[in-house]
């Protein structure tokens, strides 16, 4: 399971007061803590009125479903019509991160990690040839390197 950063604009109309924002942030943090979510500290009152976006860290296997759930909680605690934002992932360089990158492209594959001679691990990634016809290898390669900080070698099976 990967850690996602779920973003939600909780006040697109920019109508909440500083007190309402503070009260809503406290209620949101309490509501999400029960399910393992962590609301990142942010002074929403200082943000531009149309960009009052909360960020929630959450271990998830289904970011879309969890984003919908967080949006519903935000609507309840802030009394607004929140809008979901961009979802990104925290990368710790693990094999789970690498499998998550593959899943993000709609791919499955085999990943083997071996120690490299210069101190960096090497990820050997085996993918189906048909997958590489659908998704450019360079995109997969770049995303895997960025998420794992490893040398990546892709081959087909």
C-alpha positions in Angstrom: 0.0 0.0 0.0 1.3 3.4 -0.9 1.0 6.7 1.0 -1.0 9.2 -1.1 -1.2 12.9 -0.6 -4.9 13.7 -1.3 -5.7 17.3 -2.0 -9.1 18.9 -1.6 -10.1 22.6 -2.1 -12.4 22.9 0.8 -13.7 26.5 0.0 -13.7 27.1 -3.7 -16.0 30.1 -3.3 -13.7 31.6 -0.7 -16.5 32.3 1.8 -15.2 30.8 5.0 -13.9 33.0 7.8 -10.6 32.4 9.5 -12.4 31.0 12.6 -14.5 28.6 10.4 -11.4 27.4 8.7 -9.6 26.7 12.0 -12.6 25.0 13.4 -13.0 22.9 10.3 -9.4 21.9 10.2 -9.5 20.6 13.8 -12.7 18.7 13.0 -11.2 17.3 9.8 -8.0 16.2 11.6 -10.0 14.4 14.3 -12.4 12.7 11.8 -9.5 11.4 9.6 -7.2 10.4 12.4 -9.7 7.5 13.2 -9.0 6.0 9.7 -5.2 6.7 9.7 -5.4 9.9 7.7 -3.1 12.8 8.7 -4.0 16.4 7.8 -0.9 18.4 7.0 -0.7 21.7 8.9 -1.5 24.7 6.8 -2.8 28.2 7.5 -5.7 28.2 5.1 -6.6 31.8 6.1 -3.4 33.0 4.5 -4.0 31.1 1.3 -5.7 32.8 -1.6 -9.4 32.6 -1.2 -9.9 30.4 -4.2 -7.0 28.0 -3.3 -7.9 26.8 0.2 -6.6 23.3 -0.3 -6.0 20.8 2.5 -3.5 18.0 2.1 -4.2 14.6 3.6 -1.6 11.8 4.0 -3.2 8.4 3.8 -2.1 4.9 3.1 -4.4 3.7 0.4 -4.9 1.0 -2.2 -7.7 3.0 -3.9 -6.9 6.7 -4.0 -10.1 7.6 -6.0 -12.4 6.0 -3.3 -10.4 7.6 -0.5 -10.4 11.0 -2.2 -14.2 10.8 -2.5 -14.4 9.8 1.2 -12.2 12.8 2.2 -14.2 15.2 0.1 -17.4 14.0 1.9 -15.8 14.5 5.3 -14.7 18.0 4.2 -18.2 18.8 3.0 -19.6 17.8 6.4 -17.0 19.6 8.6 -16.7 22.8 6.6 -20.3 23.0 5.2 -19.0 23.8 1.7 -18.9 22.1 -1.7 -15.3 20.9 -1.7 -13.5 20.0 -5.0 -11.0 17.2 -5.2 -7.5 18.1 -6.4 -4.4 16.3 -7.6 -3.3 13.1 -5.9 0.4 12.4 -5.6 2.4 9.8 -3.7 5.1 9.8 -1.1 8.0 7.8 -2.2 10.2 5.9 0.2 12.1 4.1 -2.5 10.6 0.7 -1.7 9.5 -2.1 -4.0 5.9 -1.2 -3.1 6.6 2.2 -4.6 7.8 0.6 -7.8 4.8 -1.7 -8.0 2.6 1.3 -7.4 4.2 3.2 -10.3 3.5 0.2 -12.5 -0.1 0.0 -11.3 -0.4 3.8 -12.1 0.4 3.0 -15.7 -2.0 0.0 -15.6 0.9 -2.5 -15.7 1.9 -5.5 -13.8 5.4 -7.0 -13.8 8.1 -8.6 -11.8 10.6 -6.5 -9.9 13.9 -7.8 -8.5 16.2 -5.6 -6.5 19.9 -6.3 -6.5 22.8 -4.4 -5.0 24.9 -2.4 -7.5 28.6 -2.0 -7.5 28.6 1.7 -6.8 26.3 1.6 -3.7 23.0 2.1 -5.5 20.5 -0.7 -5.9 19.5 -1.9 -9.3 15.8 -2.6 -10.0 15.4 -5.2 -12.7 11.8 -4.9 -14.0 10.2 -7.5 -16.3 7.2 -6.4 -18.3 5.1 -7.9 -21.1 6.0 -6.7 -24.6 2.4 -5.7 -25.2 2.6 -3.3 -22.2 5.5 -1.6 -23.8 3.6 -1.1 -27.0 0.9 0.7 -24.9 3.1 2.8 -22.6 6.5 4.2 -23.7 9.4 2.5 -21.9 11.0 5.9 -21.2 8.0 7.1 -19.2 8.0 3.9 -17.1 11.8 4.1 -16.7 11.8 7.8 -15.5 8.9 7.2 -13.1 10.6 4.2 -11.5 13.9 5.9 -11.1 12.2 8.9 -9.5 10.2 6.9 -7.1 12.9 4.5 -6.0 16.2 6.4 -6.5 17.6 3.2 -8.1 19.1 2.3 -11.4 16.3 0.8 -13.5 16.7 -2.0 -16.1 13.6 -2.9 -18.0 13.3 -6.1 -20.0 10.4 -8.0 -21.5 8.9 -11.4 -20.8 
